[in-house]
């Protein structure tokens, strides 16, 4: 990187200026996963969370999902990309690329073609494999998407499985969902085949509830093993009894006596094979389940919230003074929630048990249903006793 990049970790929050980072090859075990791996300093400056999406602009522009690098790569001013993402962004190892948060819409439909130099024949079994490989991907038109072959290997010179995205509806960065119609187009024969991911890709699974890891309490997360999510090294011929078609960073609906939503996070490697879900005390309370209960889990469709209203939780009271309003607003930023949820406030000395934590309760959301709090969501904090209220809006101008 040149001298002009020395201050690249300070984008202008008013203009949404990107960070300029040096491109390095990613780790061999995550090739083909559409990841952009960066250090925690980059995640903090861009105000992202692992699992969010970023725009990558080189000679062309693509999108990818953000994850942290290993500790050895922290603070290096780099972004780790695999060969497919580098090709999609039009950059090479050692060059610089502009990185900024991305706005991604759910795809209504898309058309894919066999990649010219990685040809694939769209028979029924291959269409199913491509459909599964595209599930929950973020992509743009003209992207090359690596598809794992029957052995579970990512596309490479020895496993040449890839498709090119020809068109998307809507235009721009999109995420493939179970409702997305996918058209397979053979440019040589002019034969089109349309498919919708079959209903099995959106089936709910029922998982026993376990205690969340101590360091992840209060993070609005649902930890699920790789085998249930069918992430590497699990694939089509080595499925768990229950398969949930989500990826880390996606959202899931959790239904016990109540229904809530949470962000998917992977379990530690020791728990990859366990068909369980790890939830903290707050998420269990919102879902109405206890340890060892079974919770129904399915992919969730989450909209950006225009506004939400919260009250102080009756049994965990909080006073909405000026300082607390800012604390509550920052806590709710990027949270996914439904009406009736309690949201814990951070303790001054780290995580606190549910019985001791101050919290707010969500009493209204616009729109109704699962929503995500963004930088432009209007948050009204009401005191149900006095009728007083305060408003908070983060007002950042670059994309969430």
C-alpha positions in Angstrom: 0.0 0.0 0.0 1.3 3.5 -0.7 1.8 6.4 1.7 -1.6 7.8 1.0 -3.2 4.7 2.6 -1.6 5.2 6.0 -4.8 6.7 7.4 -7.1 4.3 5.5 -8.7 3.0 8.8 -10.5 6.3 9.2 -13.3 6.6 6.7 -15.4 9.7 6.5 -18.6 8.8 8.3 -20.5 11.5 6.5 -19.6 10.4 3.0 -19.3 6.7 3.6 -15.8 6.7 2.1 -14.4 3.1 1.9 -11.3 1.6 3.5 -8.5 0.8 1.1 -7.0 -2.6 2.1 -4.3 -4.8 0.6 -5.5 -8.1 -0.9 -4.0 -11.3 0.5 -5.0 -14.9 -0.3 -7.4 -16.4 2.2 -7.0 -19.6 4.3 -7.2 -22.8 2.3 -10.0 -24.3 4.4 -12.4 -21.4 3.5 -11.9 -21.2 -0.2 -15.2 -21.0 -2.1 -17.2 -19.6 0.9 -17.6 -16.0 -0.4 -15.8 -14.6 2.7 -13.9 -11.4 3.1 -11.7 -11.9 6.2 -10.4 -8.8 8.0 -9.0 -7.8 11.4 -11.2 -6.6 14.3 -9.9 -3.0 13.7 -11.5 -3.0 10.3 -14.7 -4.5 11.6 -14.9 -1.7 14.2 -14.1 1.2 11.9 -16.7 0.0 9.4 -19.2 -0.6 12.2 -19.8 -4.1 11.1 -20.4 -7.4 12.9 -19.1 -10.8 11.7 -21.6 -12.1 9.2 -22.5 -8.7 7.7 -21.9 -7.9 4.0 -19.3 -5.7 2.4 -18.9 -4.2 -1.0 -15.5 -4.9 -2.6 -14.5 -2.6 -5.4 -11.5 -3.3 -7.6 -11.7 -3.2 -11.4 -15.3 -4.4 -10.9 -17.5 -4.6 -7.8 -18.8 -7.6 -5.9 -20.0 -8.4 -2.4 -18.9 -10.9 0.3 -19.6 -11.8 3.9 -17.3 -10.5 6.6 -15.4 -12.7 9.0 -12.4 -12.2 11.2 -8.9 -13.2 10.3 -6.7 -15.3 12.6 -4.8 -13.2 15.2 -1.6 -13.2 13.2 -3.3 -11.1 10.5 -4.8 -8.5 12.8 -3.8 -4.9 12.3 -2.1 -5.5 8.9 -4.4 -3.4 6.8 -5.3 -6.4 4.7 -8.4 -8.3 3.4 -8.2 -12.0 2.7 -10.0 -13.2 -0.4 -10.1 -16.4 -2.3 -9.5 -16.7 -6.0 -13.2 -16.5 -6.9 -13.9 -13.4 -4.9 -10.7 -11.8 -6.3 -11.8 -12.6 -9.8 -15.2 -11.2 -9.1 -13.7 -7.9 -7.7 -11.1 -7.7 -10.5 -8.1 -7.7 -8.2 -4.9 -9.7 -7.7 -2.9 -10.6 -4.6 -0.8 -7.6 -3.5 -3.2 -5.0 -5.0 -5.5 -2.7 -3.0 -9.2 -2.8 -2.9 -11.9 -0.5 -1.6 -14.1 -2.0 1.2 -17.3 -0.6 2.6 -20.6 -1.9 4.2 -23.1 -3.1 1.6 -26.9 -2.9 1.3 -28.1 -6.4 0.1 -31.6 -7.1 -1.0 -33.3 -10.5 -1.1 -33.3 -11.9 -4.7 -36.7 -12.5 -6.2 -35.1 -14.3 -9.1 -31.7 -14.9 -10.8 -30.3 -16.5 -13.9 -27.1 -18.5 -13.9 -25.0 -19.9 -16.7 -22.3 -22.5 -16.9 -18.9 -20.8 -16.4 -17.0 -20.8 -19.7 -13.8 -22.2 -18.2 -15.5 -24.3 -15.5 -18.3 -25.9 -17.5 -21.3 -27.7 -15.9 -24.2 -29.6 -17.4 -27.5 -28.7 -15.9 -29.1 -32.1 -15.4 -31.5 -32.5 -12.5 -28.9 -33.7 -9.9 -26.5 -30.9 -10.9 -29.3 -28.3 -10.7 -30.1 -29.4 -7.2 -26.4 -29.1 -6.2 -26.1 -25.7 -7.7 -29.3 -24.6 -6.0 -28.0 -25.7 -2.7 -24.6 -24.1 -3.4 -26.3 -20.7 -4.1 -28.5 -20.8 -1.0 -28.0 -17.7 1.2 -25.1 -16.5 -1.0 -24.6 -12.8 -1.5 -23.7 -11.9 -5.1 -24.0 -9.5 -8.0 -24.4 -9.9 -11.8 -21.4 -11.5 -13.6 -20.1 -13.0 -10.4 -18.5 -16.5 -10.6 -19.8 -18.7 -7.8 -17.9 -21.8 -6.7 -20.1 -24.9 -6.3 -19.0 -27.8 -4.2 -18.9 -31.1 -6.1 -20.3 -34.4 -4.9 -17.2 -35.0 -2.8 -17.7 -31.7 -1.0 -14.7 -30.1 -2.6 -14.8 -26.4 -3.7 -14.3 -25.6 -7.4 -10.6 -25.6 -8.4 -8.5 -26.7 -11.4 -9.1 -30.3 -10.2 -12.8 -29.7 -9.3 -14.1 -27.3 -12.0 -17.5 -26.6 -10.6 -18.7 -23.0 -10.9 -21.5 -20.9 -12.4 -21.7 -17.3 -13.6 -24.6 -15.1 -12.5 -26.1 -13.7 -15.6 -29.0 -11.5 -14.2 -30.6 -10.8 -10.9 -33.9 -9.3 -9.8 -33.6 -6.8 -8.3 -30.4 -5.4 -9.7 -27.5 -4.8 -7.5 -26.2 -6.9 -4.6 -28.7 -9.7 -3.6 -29.0 -12.6 -1.2 -30.4 -15.9 -2.5 -33.2 -17.1 -0.2 -35.4 -20.2 -0.2 -38.0 -18.1 -2.1 -35.7 -17.1 -4.9 -36.5 -18.5 -8.3 -33.4 -19.7 -10.1 -33.2 -20.1 -13.8 -30.5 -22.3 -15.3 -29.5 -21.2 -18.7 -27.3 -23.1 -21.2 -25.9 -20.4 -23.5 -24.9 -23.0 -26.1 -28.4 -24.6 -26.5 -30.6 -21.7 -25.5 -32.4 -24.0 -23.1 -33.7 -22.5 -19.9 -34.8 -24.4 -16.9 -36.4 -22.6 -13.9 -36.5 -24.0 -10.4 -37.5 -22.9 -7.0 -35.6 -24.4 -4.1 -37.9 -27.2 -2.9 -39.9 -26.9 0.3 -37.3 -29.0 2.1 -34.8 -26.2 2.1 -37.0 -24.1 4.4 -38.2 -26.9 6.7 -38.0 -26.2 10.4 -35.7 -28.3 12.5 -36.1 -29.1 16.2 -33.0 -28.9 18.3 -32.3 -29.4 22.0 -31.3 -26.2 23.8 -27.9 -26.0 25.5 -26.2 -23.2 27.5 -24.4 -20.6 25.5 -20.6 -20.1 25.8 -19.8 -17.7 28.5 -18.1 -15.2 26.3 -21.1 -15.0 23.9 -23.9 -14.2 26.4 -25.9 -11.1 25.5 -24.9 -11.1 21.9 -28.3 -12.0 20.3 -26.7 -15.1 18.9 -27.8 -18.7 18.2 -24.9 -21.1 17.9 -25.4 -24.0 15.6 -23.0 -26.8 14.6 -21.5 -27.1 11.1 -23.3 -30.5 10.6 -26.7 -28.9 11.0 -25.8 -26.0 8.7 -24.1 -28.3 6.2 -20.9 -26.2 6.2 -17.5 -27.8 5.4 -16.6 -30.6 6.0 -20.2 -31.7 5.8 -21.9 -31.9 2.4 -24.6 -33.7 0.4 -23.5 -37.3 1.0 -22.7 -36.8 4.7 -25.8 -35.0 6.2 -26.9 -34.7 9.7 -30.3 -36.1 10.6 -31.6 -32.5 10.5 -30.3 -29.9 8.0 -31.0 -26.1 8.3 -30.1 -24.2 5.2 -28.5 -21.2 6.8 -25.0 -19.8 7.1 -23.3 -17.8 9.9 -24.6 -14.3 9.9 -28.1 -15.3 8.7 -31.1 -15.0 10.9 -33.3 -17.7 12.4 -36.7 -17.8 14.0 -36.8 -19.6 17.3 -40.2 -20.9 18.6 -40.8 -22.4 22.0 -43.7 -21.0 24.1 -42.9 -17.7 22.4 -41.2 -16.8 19.1 -38.1 -14.6 18.7 -35.2 -14.2 16.3 -31.4 -14.4 16.5 -28.3 -14.2 14.4 -26.7 -17.5 13.5 -23.2 -18.1 14.8 -21.1 -21.3 14.4 -20.3 -23.4 17.4 -16.8 -24.2 18.6 -15.2 -27.0 16.6 -15.7 -29.5 19.4 -19.5 -29.0 18.9 -19.7 -29.2 15.1 -21.2 -32.7 15.2 -23.8 -32.0 17.9 -27.4 -31.5 16.7 -28.1 -28.9 19.3 -28.5 -25.1 19.6 -26.7 -22.9 22.1 -28.8 -20.0 23.5 -28.1 -17.5 26.3 -30.6 -16.8 29.1 -32.0 -13.7 27.4 -32.8 -15.5 24.1 -34.2 -18.5 25.9 -36.5 -16.2 27.8 -37.6 -14.5 24.6 -38.3 -17.9 22.9 -40.0 -19.3 26.1 -37.6 -22.3 26.4 -35.3 -23.7 29.1 -32.1 -25.8 28.9 -32.8 -29.3 27.5 -36.1 -28.1 26.0 -36.6 -28.5 22.3 -36.9 -25.3 20.2 -38.2 -25.1 16.6 -35.7 -23.4 14.4 -36.2 -22.1 10.8 -34.7 -19.4 8.6 -36.1 -16.0 9.3 -36.9 -13.1 6.9 -36.0 -9.9 8.7 -36.8 -6.4 7.6 -35.1 -3.1 8.5 -37.0 -1.3 11.2 -38.3 2.1 10.5 -39.1 2.6 14.2 -39.3 0.7 17.4 -40.6 1.6 20.9 -39.2 0.2 24.1 -40.1 0.4 27.7 -38.0 -0.3 30.8 -38.4 -4.0 31.7 -40.7 -4.3 34.7 -38.4 -6.6 36.7 -35.2 -5.1 35.3 -35.9 -1.3 35.5 -33.8 1.3 33.8 -34.1 5.1 33.9 -34.0 6.8 30.5 -31.6 9.7 31.4 -29.5 11.2 28.7 -26.6 8.8 29.2 -28.8 5.7 29.4 -30.6 6.7 26.2 -27.3 6.6 24.3 -26.4 3.3 25.9 -29.7 1.7 25.0 -29.5 3.1 21.4 -26.0 1.7 20.9 -27.1 -1.7 22.3 -30.1 -1.9 20.0 -28.0 -1.0 16.9 -28.0 -4.1 14.6 -30.1 -6.1 17.0 -32.8 -8.4 15.5 -35.9 -8.6 17.5 -39.7 -9.0 17.6 -42.4 -7.2 19.7 -42.3 -8.5 23.2 -38.5 -9.3 23.3 -36.4 -8.2 26.2 -32.9 -6.8 25.3 -30.2 -6.8 28.0 -28.1 -3.8 28.6 -24.3 -4.3 28.8 -22.8 -4.5 32.3 -19.9 -2.3 33.3 -17.8 -5.3 34.2 -18.8 -7.7 31.5 -21.8 -10.1 31.0 -24.3 -10.3 33.9 -26.8 -13.0 34.7 -30.4 -12.4 33.5 -31.6 -11.9 37.1 -29.2 -9.0 37.6 -29.2 -7.3 34.2 -31.0 -4.1 33.4 -33.1 -4.5 30.2 -35.6 -2.9 27.9 -38.7 -4.6 26.5 -39.8 -4.0 22.9 -43.4 -3.0 22.8 -43.9 -2.0 19.2 -42.0 -2.3 15.8 -42.7 -0.8 12.4 -43.0 -2.8 10.3 -44.5 -5.6 12.4 -42.7 -8.9 12.6 -39.0 -9.6 12.8 -36.9 -6.5 12.3 -33.3 -5.3 12.4 -32.4 -2.0 14.0 -30.3 0.1 11.6 -28.5 3.4 11.8 -31.6 5.2 10.7 -34.2 3.4 12.8 -36.0 5.8 15.1 -35.9 4.4 18.7 -38.5 5.7 21.1 -37.8 5.0 24.8 -41.0 5.4 26.9 -41.5 5.6 30.6 -44.8 3.8 31.0 -45.4 5.4 34.4 -44.7 9.1 33.6 -45.5 9.0 29.9 -42.2 10.7 29.2 -40.3 9.6 26.1 -36.9 10.1 24.4 -35.9 9.4 20.9 -32.6 8.1 19.5 -31.3 7.7 16.0 -27.8 6.9 15.1 -27.9 8.8 11.8 -24.9 7.3 9.9 -24.9 8.0 6.2 -23.1 4.9 4.9 -24.8 1.6 4.3 -25.6 -0.8 7.1 
